[in-house]
């Protein structure tokens, strides 16, 4: 038991990632009733909404468990303090809430000028209010449960050793890979594209860039609440703005443009940020 605890304390970030994948993927495997990838659309649909409940339980459960094991009560007090930190300045709320919606609307609007398939989903929806409310509620739920672990536990630990960019890339790439099980049936929508290329773009074109921005805004404000709010539009826009029929080369085109735009913003942030700033000093600067 002593050796296990010593391993967990020494490799807390690695243990968190392993637990997150084990809880998430394990629950999906059990719900689907298969351990073979890729899943089919029928398998995911038969498992129902519980697939996504299982996904949200992974980061949140792993994060809360690791905080208890490694940091104890002081860790929980810190978590709730960061989660309740809302006095950070209106400009940070603007960045958190508007970055993704503005980019997505701009990209889809420009692309829809030559191809109507890119018309934002809400534009063709009759009950726009219900769609918008559903998107907001879903986005907040996803942001809250995911960031309890990603930003609530593992990001601060990685920042003690790695730069802002390295931390964002490590978490962003694993964040993308973590999404794979429920996205694996999407490979059938690749059309003329290779399913491997198609899924790689879906999972890795914009998530690492956005994670860099999430790490940056967390470091600048030390507010976990703001990270949750910044995560929410990314999930909400998938329902409210991205056309559900957008597949194949069209979806890859959109994702690559969206990812490129986020990387431009991330690059500007990195140039303007003290990349070698240790986590402890970053929290002091944000206070």
C-alpha positions as CSV (number, residue, x, y, z in Angstrom):
1,X,0.0,0.0,0.0
2,X,2.9,2.4,0.9
3,X,4.5,1.7,-2.5
4,X,1.2,2.4,-4.3
5,X,0.7,5.6,-2.5
6,X,4.3,6.7,-3.2
7,X,3.8,5.9,-6.9
8,X,0.5,7.9,-7.0
9,X,2.2,10.9,-5.3
10,X,5.2,10.7,-7.6
11,X,3.3,10.2,-10.8
12,X,0.1,12.0,-10.0
13,X,-0.5,13.4,-13.5
14,X,0.1,10.0,-15.1
15,X,-2.2,8.3,-12.6
16,X,-4.9,10.9,-13.3
17,X,-4.7,10.2,-17.0
18,X,-4.8,6.5,-16.6
19,X,-7.9,6.7,-14.2
20,X,-9.7,9.1,-16.6
21,X,-9.3,6.8,-19.6
22,X,-10.1,3.7,-17.5
23,X,-13.3,5.1,-16.0
24,X,-14.5,6.7,-19.3
25,X,-13.5,4.0,-21.8
26,X,-14.4,1.2,-19.3
27,X,-17.9,2.5,-18.8
28,X,-18.4,2.9,-22.5
29,X,-17.2,-0.7,-23.2
30,X,-19.6,-2.0,-20.6
31,X,-22.5,0.0,-22.0
32,X,-21.8,-0.9,-25.6
33,X,-21.1,-4.5,-24.7
34,X,-18.0,-4.7,-26.8
35,X,-14.2,-4.2,-26.4
36,X,-13.6,-3.8,-30.1
37,X,-13.0,-0.6,-32.0
38,X,-14.4,1.0,-34.0
39,X,-17.9,0.9,-32.6
40,X,-20.9,1.1,-34.9
41,X,-23.5,3.9,-34.9
42,X,-26.1,1.3,-33.9
43,X,-24.0,0.3,-30.8
44,X,-23.6,3.9,-29.6
45,X,-27.3,4.7,-30.2
46,X,-28.4,1.5,-28.4
47,X,-26.2,2.5,-25.4
48,X,-28.1,5.8,-25.3
49,X,-27.2,9.0,-23.4
50,X,-25.4,7.0,-20.7
51,X,-22.4,6.8,-23.0
52,X,-21.9,10.6,-22.5
53,X,-22.6,10.3,-18.8
54,X,-19.8,7.8,-18.7
55,X,-17.5,10.2,-20.5
56,X,-18.2,13.0,-18.0
57,X,-17.6,10.7,-15.1
58,X,-14.1,10.0,-16.2
59,X,-12.3,13.4,-15.8
60,X,-14.5,14.5,-12.8
61,X,-14.3,11.3,-10.8
62,X,-10.5,10.9,-11.5
63,X,-9.9,14.5,-10.6
64,X,-11.8,14.4,-7.3
65,X,-10.3,11.1,-6.4
66,X,-6.7,12.3,-7.1
67,X,-7.2,15.5,-5.2
68,X,-8.3,13.5,-2.2
69,X,-5.4,11.0,-2.5
70,X,-2.6,13.5,-3.1
71,X,-3.8,16.8,-1.6
72,X,-6.5,15.9,0.9
73,X,-8.8,18.4,2.4
74,X,-6.6,21.3,1.5
75,X,-6.9,20.3,-2.1
76,X,-10.7,20.3,-2.0
77,X,-10.7,23.7,-0.4
78,X,-8.4,25.0,-3.1
79,X,-10.6,23.4,-5.8
80,X,-13.8,25.0,-4.5
81,X,-12.1,28.3,-4.0
82,X,-10.9,28.3,-7.6
83,X,-14.3,27.2,-8.8
84,X,-16.0,30.1,-7.0
85,X,-13.6,32.7,-8.1
86,X,-15.7,35.0,-10.3
87,X,-14.2,38.5,-9.8
88,X,-11.7,38.4,-12.7
89,X,-12.7,41.3,-14.9
90,X,-15.2,41.6,-17.7
91,X,-12.5,41.3,-20.4
92,X,-11.8,37.7,-19.3
93,X,-15.5,36.8,-19.5
94,X,-15.6,38.2,-23.0
95,X,-12.6,36.1,-24.1
96,X,-14.0,33.0,-22.4
97,X,-17.6,33.3,-23.8
98,X,-17.1,34.9,-27.2
99,X,-13.9,33.4,-28.7
100,X,-15.5,30.2,-30.0
101,X,-19.0,31.5,-31.1
102,X,-17.5,34.4,-33.0
103,X,-15.0,32.2,-34.8
104,X,-17.5,29.5,-35.6
105,X,-20.1,31.9,-36.9
106,X,-17.5,33.8,-39.0
107,X,-16.1,30.6,-40.5
108,X,-19.5,29.0,-41.3
109,X,-20.9,32.3,-42.7
110,X,-18.0,32.7,-45.1
111,X,-18.0,29.0,-46.2
112,X,-21.8,29.1,-46.6
113,X,-21.4,31.8,-49.3
114,X,-20.1,29.1,-51.7
115,X,-21.8,26.0,-50.1
116,X,-25.2,26.1,-48.3
117,X,-24.2,23.0,-46.4
118,X,-22.2,25.2,-44.0
119,X,-25.2,27.3,-43.0
120,X,-25.2,27.4,-39.1
121,X,-27.5,24.7,-37.7
122,X,-29.6,27.3,-35.7
123,X,-30.4,29.2,-38.9
124,X,-32.4,26.2,-40.3
125,X,-34.0,25.3,-36.9
126,X,-37.6,26.3,-36.4
127,X,-37.5,26.2,-32.6
128,X,-34.3,28.3,-32.1
129,X,-34.9,29.1,-28.4
130,X,-35.1,25.4,-27.4
131,X,-32.0,24.6,-29.4
132,X,-30.1,27.5,-27.9
133,X,-31.1,26.7,-24.3
134,X,-30.3,23.0,-24.8
135,X,-26.9,23.9,-26.2
136,X,-26.1,26.2,-23.2
137,X,-27.2,23.7,-20.6
138,X,-25.3,20.9,-22.3
139,X,-22.2,23.1,-22.7
140,X,-22.2,24.1,-19.0
141,X,-22.6,20.5,-17.9
142,X,-19.8,19.2,-20.1
143,X,-17.5,22.1,-19.1
144,X,-18.1,21.6,-15.4
145,X,-17.6,17.9,-15.2
146,X,-14.6,17.8,-17.6
147,X,-12.7,20.7,-16.1
148,X,-13.0,19.4,-12.5
149,X,-10.3,17.0,-13.6
150,X,-8.4,18.6,-16.6
151,X,-8.0,22.0,-15.1
152,X,-9.0,21.3,-11.5
153,X,-6.2,18.8,-11.0
154,X,-3.8,17.9,-13.8
155,X,-3.1,21.3,-15.5
156,X,-1.7,22.9,-12.3
157,X,0.5,19.9,-11.7
158,X,1.9,19.8,-15.2
159,X,2.6,23.6,-15.1
160,X,5.0,23.0,-12.2
161,X,7.3,21.2,-14.7
162,X,6.3,22.3,-18.2
163,X,5.7,25.4,-20.2
164,X,2.3,26.7,-21.0
165,X,2.6,25.3,-24.6
166,X,3.9,21.9,-23.5
167,X,1.1,21.6,-20.8
168,X,-1.5,22.6,-23.4
169,X,-0.2,20.1,-25.9
170,X,0.0,17.2,-23.5
171,X,-3.5,17.7,-22.1
172,X,-4.9,18.7,-25.5
173,X,-3.7,15.6,-27.3
174,X,-4.8,13.3,-24.5
175,X,-8.1,15.2,-24.4
176,X,-8.6,14.4,-28.1
177,X,-7.7,10.7,-27.7
178,X,-10.1,10.5,-24.7
179,X,-13.0,11.4,-27.1
180,X,-12.3,8.5,-29.4
181,X,-14.9,5.8,-28.4
182,X,-18.1,7.7,-29.1
183,X,-16.5,9.3,-32.2
184,X,-15.2,6.1,-33.7
185,X,-18.4,5.4,-35.7
186,X,-17.9,8.8,-37.4
187,X,-15.2,7.1,-39.5
188,X,-18.0,5.8,-41.6
189,X,-18.8,9.3,-42.7
190,X,-15.3,10.0,-44.1
191,X,-16.5,9.6,-47.7
192,X,-13.5,9.6,-50.0
193,X,-11.2,10.4,-47.1
194,X,-9.3,7.8,-45.1
195,X,-11.2,7.1,-41.8
196,X,-7.9,7.5,-40.0
197,X,-7.3,10.9,-41.4
198,X,-10.9,11.9,-40.9
199,X,-11.0,10.9,-37.2
200,X,-7.5,12.5,-36.6
201,X,-8.8,15.8,-37.9
202,X,-12.0,15.6,-35.8
203,X,-10.1,14.8,-32.6
204,X,-6.8,16.7,-32.9
205,X,-7.2,19.7,-35.3
206,X,-8.6,22.2,-32.8
207,X,-8.6,20.5,-29.3
208,X,-4.9,21.0,-28.6
209,X,-5.0,24.6,-29.6
210,X,-8.1,25.3,-27.5
211,X,-6.5,23.5,-24.6
212,X,-3.5,25.9,-24.8
213,X,-6.0,28.8,-24.6
214,X,-7.8,27.1,-21.6
215,X,-4.4,26.7,-19.8
216,X,-3.6,30.3,-20.6
217,X,-6.8,31.8,-19.3
218,X,-6.7,29.6,-16.2
219,X,-3.1,30.8,-15.5
220,X,-4.0,34.4,-16.0
221,X,-7.0,34.4,-13.7
222,X,-6.6,31.3,-11.4
223,X,-10.4,30.9,-11.9
224,X,-11.6,27.4,-12.6
225,X,-15.1,28.9,-13.0
226,X,-13.8,30.9,-16.0
227,X,-12.3,27.8,-17.6
228,X,-15.6,26.0,-17.2
229,X,-17.3,28.9,-18.9
230,X,-14.8,28.9,-21.7
231,X,-15.1,25.2,-22.3
232,X,-18.9,25.5,-22.5
233,X,-19.2,27.3,-25.8
234,X,-17.0,24.7,-27.5
235,X,-19.5,22.0,-26.7
236,X,-22.6,24.2,-27.1
237,X,-21.5,25.2,-30.6
238,X,-21.3,21.6,-31.7
239,X,-25.1,21.4,-31.2
240,X,-26.2,24.9,-31.9
241,X,-24.0,26.0,-34.8
242,X,-22.3,23.0,-36.5
243,X,-24.7,21.6,-39.2
244,X,-25.5,18.0,-38.2
245,X,-25.2,16.9,-41.9
246,X,-21.7,18.2,-42.2
247,X,-19.5,15.2,-42.8
248,X,-16.6,14.0,-45.0
249,X,-14.4,16.6,-46.7
250,X,-16.8,19.5,-45.7
251,X,-16.3,18.7,-42.0
252,X,-12.6,18.3,-42.4
253,X,-12.4,21.6,-44.2
254,X,-14.3,23.4,-41.4
255,X,-12.3,21.7,-38.6
256,X,-8.9,22.6,-40.2
257,X,-9.9,26.2,-40.7
258,X,-11.2,26.4,-37.1
259,X,-8.1,24.7,-35.8
260,X,-5.8,27.1,-37.8
261,X,-7.7,30.1,-36.4
262,X,-7.3,28.9,-32.9
263,X,-3.6,28.2,-33.4
264,X,-3.1,31.8,-34.6
265,X,-4.8,33.1,-31.5
266,X,-2.8,30.6,-29.3
267,X,0.5,31.7,-31.0
268,X,-0.3,35.4,-30.2
269,X,-1.0,34.4,-26.6
270,X,2.2,32.4,-26.3
271,X,4.3,35.3,-27.7
272,X,2.8,37.7,-25.2
273,X,3.0,35.3,-22.2
274,X,5.9,34.5,-19.9
275,X,6.1,30.9,-21.0
276,X,8.7,29.9,-18.4
277,X,6.6,31.3,-15.5
278,X,6.3,28.6,-12.8
279,X,2.8,27.7,-11.7
280,X,3.3,29.1,-8.2
281,X,4.2,32.5,-9.6
282,X,1.4,32.3,-12.2
283,X,-1.1,31.9,-9.4
284,X,0.3,34.9,-7.6
285,X,0.3,37.0,-10.7
286,X,-3.4,36.1,-11.4
287,X,-4.5,36.8,-7.8
